[in-house]
Amino acid sequence: MPDEKIIEQFRVSLRGELIQPSDKNYNEDRKVYNGMIDKRPALIAKCVDVADVVTAVNFGRENKMLVSVRGGGHNAGGLGICDDGLVIDLSKIKYVYVDTKSKTVRVGGGNTWGEVDHAAHPFGLAVPAGMISTTGVGGLALGGGVGYLSRKYGLTIDSIIEVEMVLADGSIVTVNKKENPDLYWAIRGGGGNFGIITSFLFKGHPVHTNYGGPTLWHIDKTEQILKWYRDFILSAEEDLYGFFATLTIPGPPFPEELHGKKMCGVVWNYLGNHDKAEDVFKPIRDLKPDVDYVGPIPHPVLNSMFDVFYPAGLQWYWRADFIKDIPDEAVAQHAKYGKELPTPHSTMHMYPINGAAHKIGKNDTPWAYRDANWAQVMVGVDPDPKNNEKITKWTKDYYNAIHPYSAGGVYINFMMDEGQERVKASYKDNYDRLAKIKSKYDPNNLFRVNQNIKPNS
Ligand SMILES: Cc1cc2nc3c(=O)[nH]c(=O)nc-3n(C[C@H](O)[C@H](O)[C@H](O)COP(=O)(O)OP(=O)(O)OC[C@H]3O[C@@H](n4cnc5c(N)ncnc54)[C@H](O)[C@@H]3O)c2cc1C
């Protein structure tokens, strides 16, 4: 730990605040989304601009501190924060500029997706992102990004045009197809391993009011609905997206008689012409869902629909896999563990990643599982830490039962700390190229609080 004088010099050279354990905001500032994570950094630099990020990177490197980078703080394993080190907090670097001429959206390194949706929506544009609007742009976009627009417009990484980033040596670089192309390849899936992104430039896609929402059935129908869904979604037009889930009905706006009931279902997003929507949804409605809340819905509303059920601070335990097929044996396990959901917040989601995401080659970005059809995740979730053992056990048992049917690797943004072999399995033959680029730009592994790619020299 550097001495007081050096810390004081650091404090005065930042425009943002420097938080230490003795500060009254310390406990608030060290919190992340997952309440299970309880880390105590030595310093939190709340950067307000690129100059602050450069100062913080130089300070961390020169003083040999463990450095973590915090975007939205949503990471499952709490990778935005660290014990006894320096947190470079980007949450004050926020702006969203929409350029309607070039149909691009420029976003700060610390924005959340809800802010991007809000700013882009009036212009009829959207950037592919995830299901909860409080998730950070940084972590989600650098790891891949799966969500309601994936089948039509690809992963979030497929819409990154350019970034501005601060490297481990404190230099600032622009990264796009022409400038620093090796970094341009690496950051589209390689996570925060290569530097700190202070600004993203995304392609915006024509999206405004979708036709979407959930159709849900009683949990006893899981086998029937999942068997139907696995075939239906793989041959559905790319305008239609739907992720499969098992869940517990929370409360309003659902009908009272369903409150607390376990159900299975699909959350849909149709991007085609609304005149066609009734026809598109006919085969789904023929299955007589017990809940049908599908209809016209503004894109930012769909993207934030579940926020209210998942506020920050709940206890989360995650396990995940990529999957190509869902054989009948796997369906039977989903039906079993769906009935045994351990708490009302616990859930299983299967996000389709076929369609547009399949059109990019498996070595064109680090995302090696372009041929997988779903990114599947099971999460044990509860407000009360006393239930941690229960939610962890259900998640691990479920995962162990279902993992034999997986494609091998996992979407790195759905991982907790699962070891280096699992990181390698997720990048497959892209790992060595990532390690080479890591050696060039971060040979001493300054940025290692992430799903880490080790420098190979
Ligand atoms: C409730 C919930 C729902 C989710 N839903 C989806 C979903 O639908 N689709 C999906 O794809 N993912 C989803 N995720 C996973 C999400 O993508 C990851 O948790 C992601 O890491 C969150 O990013 P963050 O910036 O909020 O996280 P943080 O915890 O702040 O950071 C995560 C990692 O990214 C790095 N990082 C963050 N910002 C930057 C930056 N600007 N520059 C360099 N490195 C950076 C950090 O160093 C850290 O290693 C969900 C997560 C949660 C908790």
PDBQT file of the ligand as one rigid body, heavy atoms in Angstrom, charges set to zero:
ROOT
HETATM    1  C1  LIG A 501     -29.506  -9.329 -13.387  1.00  0.00    +0.000 C 
HETATM    2  C2  LIG A 501     -28.548  -9.540 -14.506  1.00  0.00    +0.000 A 
HETATM    3  C3  LIG A 501     -29.025  -9.733 -15.787  1.00  0.00    +0.000 A 
HETATM    4  C4  LIG A 501     -28.152  -9.933 -16.851  1.00  0.00    +0.000 A 
HETATM    5  N1  LIG A 501     -28.651 -10.111 -18.091  1.00  0.00    +0.000 NA
HETATM    6  C5  LIG A 501     -27.812 -10.254 -19.144  1.00  0.00    +0.000 A 
HETATM    7  C6  LIG A 501     -28.315 -10.357 -20.459  1.00  0.00    +0.000 A 
HETATM    8  O1  LIG A 501     -29.507 -10.339 -20.691  1.00  0.00    +0.000 OA
HETATM    9  N2  LIG A 501     -27.420 -10.479 -21.466  1.00  0.00    +0.000 N 
HETATM   10  C7  LIG A 501     -26.072 -10.498 -21.258  1.00  0.00    +0.000 A 
HETATM   11  O2  LIG A 501     -25.324 -10.598 -22.221  1.00  0.00    +0.000 OA
HETATM   12  N3  LIG A 501     -25.579 -10.414 -20.008  1.00  0.00    +0.000 NA
HETATM   13  C8  LIG A 501     -26.409 -10.299 -18.945  1.00  0.00    +0.000 A 
HETATM   14  N4  LIG A 501     -25.908 -10.217 -17.678  1.00  0.00    +0.000 N 
HETATM   15  C9  LIG A 501     -24.479 -10.449 -17.455  1.00  0.00    +0.000 C 
HETATM   16  C10 LIG A 501     -23.697  -9.169 -17.657  1.00  0.00    +0.000 C 
HETATM   17  O3  LIG A 501     -23.365  -9.055 -19.009  1.00  0.00    +0.000 OA
HETATM   18  C11 LIG A 501     -22.405  -9.246 -16.842  1.00  0.00    +0.000 C 
HETATM   19  O4  LIG A 501     -22.740  -9.355 -15.485  1.00  0.00    +0.000 OA
HETATM   20  C12 LIG A 501     -21.495  -8.032 -17.066  1.00  0.00    +0.000 C 
HETATM   21  O5  LIG A 501     -20.230  -8.351 -16.538  1.00  0.00    +0.000 OA
HETATM   22  C13 LIG A 501     -22.032  -6.795 -16.416  1.00  0.00    +0.000 C 
HETATM   23  O6  LIG A 501     -21.303  -5.664 -16.781  1.00  0.00    +0.000 OA
HETATM   24  P1  LIG A 501     -21.084  -4.448 -15.742  1.00  0.00    +0.000 P 
HETATM   25  O7  LIG A 501     -20.339  -3.399 -16.428  1.00  0.00    +0.000 OA
HETATM   26  O8  LIG A 501     -22.384  -4.122 -15.110  1.00  0.00    +0.000 OA
HETATM   27  O9  LIG A 501     -20.230  -5.222 -14.630  1.00  0.00    +0.000 OA
HETATM   28  P2  LIG A 501     -18.981  -4.841 -13.712  1.00  0.00    +0.000 P 
HETATM   29  O10 LIG A 501     -19.153  -5.741 -12.533  1.00  0.00    +0.000 OA
HETATM   30  O11 LIG A 501     -18.848  -3.413 -13.466  1.00  0.00    +0.000 OA
HETATM   31  O12 LIG A 501     -17.753  -5.326 -14.591  1.00  0.00    +0.000 OA
HETATM   32  C14 LIG A 501     -17.664  -6.618 -15.107  1.00  0.00    +0.000 C 
HETATM   33  C15 LIG A 501     -16.326  -6.849 -15.809  1.00  0.00    +0.000 C 
HETATM   34  O13 LIG A 501     -16.261  -6.002 -16.954  1.00  0.00    +0.000 OA
HETATM   35  C16 LIG A 501     -15.142  -5.143 -16.859  1.00  0.00    +0.000 C 
HETATM   36  N5  LIG A 501     -15.534  -3.798 -17.326  1.00  0.00    +0.000 N 
HETATM   37  C17 LIG A 501     -16.713  -3.167 -17.104  1.00  0.00    +0.000 A 
HETATM   38  N6  LIG A 501     -16.739  -1.976 -17.746  1.00  0.00    +0.000 NA
HETATM   39  C18 LIG A 501     -15.554  -1.864 -18.379  1.00  0.00    +0.000 A 
HETATM   40  C19 LIG A 501     -14.965  -0.876 -19.210  1.00  0.00    +0.000 A 
HETATM   41  N7  LIG A 501     -15.627   0.246 -19.539  1.00  0.00    +0.000 N 
HETATM   42  N8  LIG A 501     -13.717  -1.088 -19.679  1.00  0.00    +0.000 NA
HETATM   43  C20 LIG A 501     -13.038  -2.221 -19.375  1.00  0.00    +0.000 A 
HETATM   44  N9  LIG A 501     -13.538  -3.201 -18.587  1.00  0.00    +0.000 NA
HETATM   45  C21 LIG A 501     -14.781  -3.021 -18.109  1.00  0.00    +0.000 A 
HETATM   46  C22 LIG A 501     -14.774  -5.150 -15.402  1.00  0.00    +0.000 C 
HETATM   47  O14 LIG A 501     -13.433  -4.915 -15.186  1.00  0.00    +0.000 OA
HETATM   48  C23 LIG A 501     -15.137  -6.544 -14.951  1.00  0.00    +0.000 C 
HETATM   49  O15 LIG A 501     -14.098  -7.443 -15.214  1.00  0.00    +0.000 OA
HETATM   50  C24 LIG A 501     -26.770  -9.984 -16.596  1.00  0.00    +0.000 A 
HETATM   51  C25 LIG A 501     -26.289  -9.776 -15.316  1.00  0.00    +0.000 A 
HETATM   52  C26 LIG A 501     -27.150  -9.571 -14.268  1.00  0.00    +0.000 A 
HETATM   53  C27 LIG A 501     -26.632  -9.404 -12.887  1.00  0.00    +0.000 C 
ENDROOT
TORSDOF 0
